[in-house]
């Protein structure tokens, strides 16, 4: 008997996250986007999930990814929209429209930084938001999303 395919979660990274490891390492750490994607794939697999990792510097493409997640019946979304978190009502609206359980992640503690980073439109569309844990925030986000979905570790 064939095993059912793993439920998919989309891990979406926004502008400048392709520069991880070289962009302000004192703020964002030494790890690269490839490190983030590896961590997400490994963490998702522990819960019997599959991480579909995407990055874009373009707001419209991130919205297209969210719409695709809906069309492909993704189980959840983890999003680090970068600076778009603080400016994009369009990303907020896309997340609200698709009604997919979403967790927002930020590598740095946005509340300990410039005041313009203290508000997040994407957080308003998510059931949870994590910041300040470095890339480990992605592991925590996937674990929390898995719990929300009823997925248990060890599958």
N, C-alpha and C positions, 0 to 999 in steps of 0.2 A: 504494500500500500504506500503510495507516494505521500511524503510529508508536505503539509501546507506551507506555502512560502511565508517567510517571516514578515510580520507587520513592519511597515516602513515608517520611520520618523524622518522628517526633513530637518537638517541642521543648516540654517541659513546665516551667512556672515556677510556683513555689509562693507561699506567703503573703508579702504585702507587696511583691512584685516589681512589682505594678501601680503602686507609688509611686516607682519609679525616676525619678531626675531631681530629685525633691524630698526624698526620704527620705535623710538623712545623706549629702549629696553628697561630703563629705570621705572617706567610706568607700566609697560605691558609684558615685561619679562623677555627671556631669551628664546622661548619656544616659538616655533614657526607654525604657520597655518597647517602644514603637513602633520605636525605634532598634534594639533587640535583635532584634525580629522581622524588620525589614528586612535587617539583617546576616545573619540565619539564612537567609532566603529567597534572598538573593544568593549566599551561600556554597554552599548546597545546590545551586542551579541550576548552579554551575560544575562540579559532579560529576554532573550529570544526575539529581539528586534533587529532591524537593519537600519543603519544610519545612511541616509542619502545626503552627503555634504555638498553644499554649493556656496560660492562666494561671488559677489558682484559689487562693483563700484557704482552701479546704476540703479536708482530707485525703481524705475519701471521694470527692470529685470527681476528685482527682488519681489515685486508684486506679481509678476508672471510666475515665479517659483511658488508663491503662496497659492495662486489659482491652480497651478498644476498639482500641488499637494492635495487640494480639494478634489480635482478631477480624478486623481489616481487613488483616492480614498486613503490618504496617509493617516496613520493613527495619531500623530502629533507633530508639533513643530517646536524646535529650539531655535531661537533667533537672537543674534547679536547684530542689531542693525547699525551699530557704530553711531556716528553722528546723526544719522537719520532717525534714531530713536527720539531725539530731542526736537526734530523739525517736521517729521513726515506724518501728517494726518492721513495721507493716502495709504501708508503702510498700516496704520491703525485700522482704517476702514476695511482694508483687504483682510486683515486678521479677523476682525469682527464678522465680516461677511461669510467667511468659510466655516466658522464655528468648529475649528479644530483645536483641541487642547494645546495651549502654547505656553512655553516658559521663555522669558527674556533672560539673557545673560550679558553681563559686562565683565571684562577681565579686571578692570580697575574699579576702585570704589568711586562711582560717579558722584557720590554725595560729599566726598572729601576733595573734590576738584572744583573747577570754575562753576559759578552759579548757573550758567546756561545749561549745564549738564544735569542739574538736579531734577528736571522734569522730563518724563519719558512718555511719549504717546504710545509706543509699543507696549510699555508696561501696563497701560490702561486696558489693553486688549488681551493680556495674558492672565493666566490664573496664578502665576508666580513670577517673581523677578529676583535674580541673584546678581550681586556685584561684589567685587573686591577679593574674590578667591583665586585670581589668576585663571589659568586655563582649567584648573580643577573645577571651576564653576560649571563647565560643560558636563563633567561627570556627575556633579550634583544635580544639574538640571535634568539629565537623562534619567537618573535614579528617581527623581521626584515625578517626572512624567510617567515613567514605568509604573510607579505606585498608583498614580492617578488612573492609569489604564488597566490596573489589576494584574500587570505582568510581574512574575516572581523571578528572582535571580536563580540561576542554575539550570535554566531551560536549555 
